[in-house]
Amino acid sequence: MSTQYNITNPLKIGTRGSPLALAQAHETRTRLMTAHNLPESAFTIAVIQTTGDMVQDRPLSEIGGKGLFTKEIQEALLDGRIDIAVHSFKDVATALPDDLVINTCLPREDVRDAFISRKYASIADLPQGAVVGTSSLRRRAQLLTMRPDLQLVEFRGNVQTRLKKLDDGVADATFLACAGLQRLGNFELANPIDINVMLPAVAQGAIAIEQRRGDASVSTMLAPIHHAETLLRTSVERAFLAELDGSCRTPIGGLAVVDGVQIIFRGEIIRPDGSQVFNGEWRGPIADAVKIGAKAGIELRAKGGEGFFG
């Protein structure tokens, strides 16, 4: 018999405690409340601290790459402390624990990166030798291909933390995802960067909802809020990433879009110092979507050769 989630047996939603993570959990809850005509009290939000949240003084690539913002939440899902986990999909490793699955995505927001500065309007406006803060190896490498003169410093923290660092003169500019700024109501801060200038991270702008494999009650709850096109597009991008063994240590960009009955995928790999880029565009029928992403990964991996990311 399926479990009925209600006021006396609330659905437990697991999330990180950052303002953006909580906004994403609240959006998930609101959509479920609407879909099932349930009150807020039929849900509880459980904040789970992750390794990525606890270690703020080192680059992510030094402390383990992907999974830093999901591992502890996945453990809570596996042992039954929570019923679903809400993630920024770009933080989720391509290989999930055997007993967990992602079959649900919310509608994807703006995929672009945003240039953030108190003094300058764009990358092109930055003076020679300006200091840019970013914790993303992808953004760092992309920036260096365009502007090797810039000085790059490690920059982590939520939106307000990063803005304070700009105000304190730690850097002249930084980057954030447009989607995060939209979800936090801070989009006025953004100067969006065209995807032809800065290809986004795989699954950027997408919210993934993870559940235990075979949990029919949860599947029934999630079905009405699932956005199939978002899962299709991110599945292509994650297939690309999987072929490249992508993690926070590898500068990789990828974006799939649906064009009628076709998938169009663009991908790139970059040397960490920005000295070399391999990219391309692949098209094919939606029925072959995941194969197209995998093919792109295989071809770019072959172009880069051994040691490309070293």
C-alpha positions, 0 to 999 in steps of 0.5 A, spaced: 500 500 500 502 506 498 504 511 503 499 517 504 503 524 506 499 529 510 499 533 516 500 527 521 505 523 516 509 529 512 513 528 506 521 530 509 524 534 504 532 534 505 536 540 503 543 544 504 542 550 508 544 555 504 539 561 502 539 558 495 538 551 497 532 553 501 529 557 496 529 551 491 526 546 497 521 551 498 519 552 491 519 544 491 514 544 497 510 550 494 509 546 487 507 539 491 502 543 495 499 546 489 499 539 485 496 535 491 492 541 494 496 539 501 497 544 506 504 547 508 504 542 514 504 536 510 511 537 509 517 538 513 524 541 510 530 538 513 537 542 513 543 537 512 550 540 512 554 538 507 562 537 506 562 543 501 558 547 506 563 546 512 569 547 508 569 554 506 577 556 506 579 551 500 577 550 493 572 545 492 577 541 487 582 540 493 577 537 497 574 532 493 570 535 487 563 533 485 559 530 491 561 535 496 554 538 496 550 532 496 553 526 499 551 527 506 544 528 503 544 522 499 546 518 506 540 521 509 535 519 503 538 512 504 537 511 511 530 514 511 531 520 515 528 524 509 524 522 503 526 526 497 532 530 496 532 537 492 539 539 489 542 544 484 543 539 479 550 541 477 552 539 484 550 532 483 555 527 480 554 523 474 554 516 478 548 516 483 548 511 489 545 504 487 539 505 491 537 512 489 535 515 482 533 522 479 527 521 475 524 528 477 526 535 475 523 542 476 522 547 470 529 549 468 531 557 469 536 561 465 542 557 464 547 563 463 552 565 468 552 572 470 558 577 471 557 581 477 561 587 479 560 594 483 565 598 478 564 594 471 559 592 466 562 586 463 568 582 462 571 587 456 570 593 461 575 590 466 582 593 466 588 590 464 590 586 470 584 586 474 582 581 480 576 576 478 574 572 484 571 565 482 571 558 485 569 555 478 575 552 474 570 552 468 569 560 469 576 561 471 579 557 464 574 560 460 576 567 462 583 566 461 582 564 454 579 571 453 583 575 458 589 572 460 592 578 463 586 578 469 588 576 476 584 570 479 583 569 486 579 563 490 572 566 491 566 562 495 560 563 499 553 565 498 551 571 494 551 576 500 558 574 502 561 575 495 558 582 494 561 584 501 568 581 498 567 586 492 565 591 497 571 590 501 576 590 495 578 583 495 576 583 487 573 587 482 568 582 479 565 575 480 560 570 477 554 567 479 549 563 476 543 567 473 538 562 475 540 562 482 539 570 482 532 569 479 530 564 485 533 569 490 530 575 487 536 578 486 536 578 478 537 586 478 545 584 480 546 580 474 549 582 467 548 576 463 553 573 459 551 570 452 552 562 452 557 564 446 561 567 450 561 563 456 558 556 455 555 554 462 556 548 466 552 542 465 545 542 468 546 549 470 539 552 472 536 545 473 533 543 480 533 535 481 529 531 486 532 525 488 529 519 491 529 512 493 529 507 487 522 503 487 519 508 492 512 508 489 509 513 494 514 518 492 514 517 485 506 518 485 507 525 489 513 527 484 510 526 478 505 532 477 511 537 478 516 533 473 518 537 467 520 532 462 524 537 457 529 539 463 530 532 465 531 530 457 536 536 456 540 535 463 541 527 461 544 529 454 549 534 458 550 529 464 552 523 459 557 528 456 560 529 462 560 522 464 564 520 458 569 526 460 569 523 468 567 530 469 568 533 476 570 540 479 577 539 477 575 539 470 573 545 466 567 543 462 561 546 459 555 543 456 548 545 454 543 541 450 537 545 447 530 542 444 529 544 437 523 541 434 524 533 434 532 534 435 537 535 440 542 540 439 548 539 444 554 544 445 560 542 449 567 544 450 573 542 454 578 547 456 585 546 459 585 549 466 590 555 464 585 557 458 591 555 453 587 550 449 580 549 448 576 543 444 569 544 442 563 542 438 556 542 436 552 535 435 545 534 433 540 528 432 533 526 434 530 526 441 530 519 441 538 518 441 539 524 445 543 521 451 547 517 445 548 524 442 551 527 449 555 521 450 558 521 443 560 528 444 564 526 450 567 521 447 570 525 441 572 531 445 576 526 450 579 523 444 581 531 441 584 532 448 588 526 449 591 524 455 593 529 460 589 534 457 586 536 464 593 535 468 
